Amino acid sequence: MPISFSMIVLSSQLVIAVADQVPNFDIAKSCKLDVAATTGLTDNQPVKSCMNDEQKAQQQLASQWSTFPAANKAQCGSMEAIGDTPSYVSLLTCLQMDQIAK
């Protein structure tokens, strides 16, 4: 089924619109899954530490979001959308590495 030019334009605008705000991740779920996968434990301390790191990264992203190029936000954001454990720490790292690479 061929894709029309108007569909491409419309979908590209949706990606840009999404990239204008810091994405909303379920960090509690992500931290629980990450801790369980790496330690095999259900101890709450590593989860709390993970949540703390994620909240700090989310705050930093919120304050710096407008400084990152839209293309980088879309690229890094789409990478975080893969899998069940999106991370603000990982998203921030991706965006910062893109800045350093330039």
Residue pairs with C-beta under 8 A, 6 or more apart in sequence:
15 74
15 78
16 70
16 74
18 74
18 77
19 70
19 73
19 74
19 77
20 70
20 73
21 65
22 58
22 61
22 62
22 65
22 88
23 77
23 80
23 81
23 86
23 91
25 54
25 58
25 80
25 86
25 87
25 88
26 86
27 50
27 51
27 54
27 55
27 58
27 87
27 88
28 47
28 51
29 84
29 85
30 50
30 54
30 84
30 85
30 86
30 87
31 47
31 50
31 51
31 54
32 47
33 84
33 85
34 50
34 85
34 87
35 41
35 43
35 46
35 47
35 50
36 42
39 46
53 89
54 87
54 88
54 89
55 88
57 87
57 88
57 89
57 91
57 92
58 88
60 92
61 88
61 91
61 92
61 95
65 73
68 95
68 98
68 99
69 98
72 94
72 95
72 98
72 99
73 95
75 94
75 98
76 91
76 94
76 95
76 98
77 91
79 94
80 86
80 87
80 90
80 91
80 94
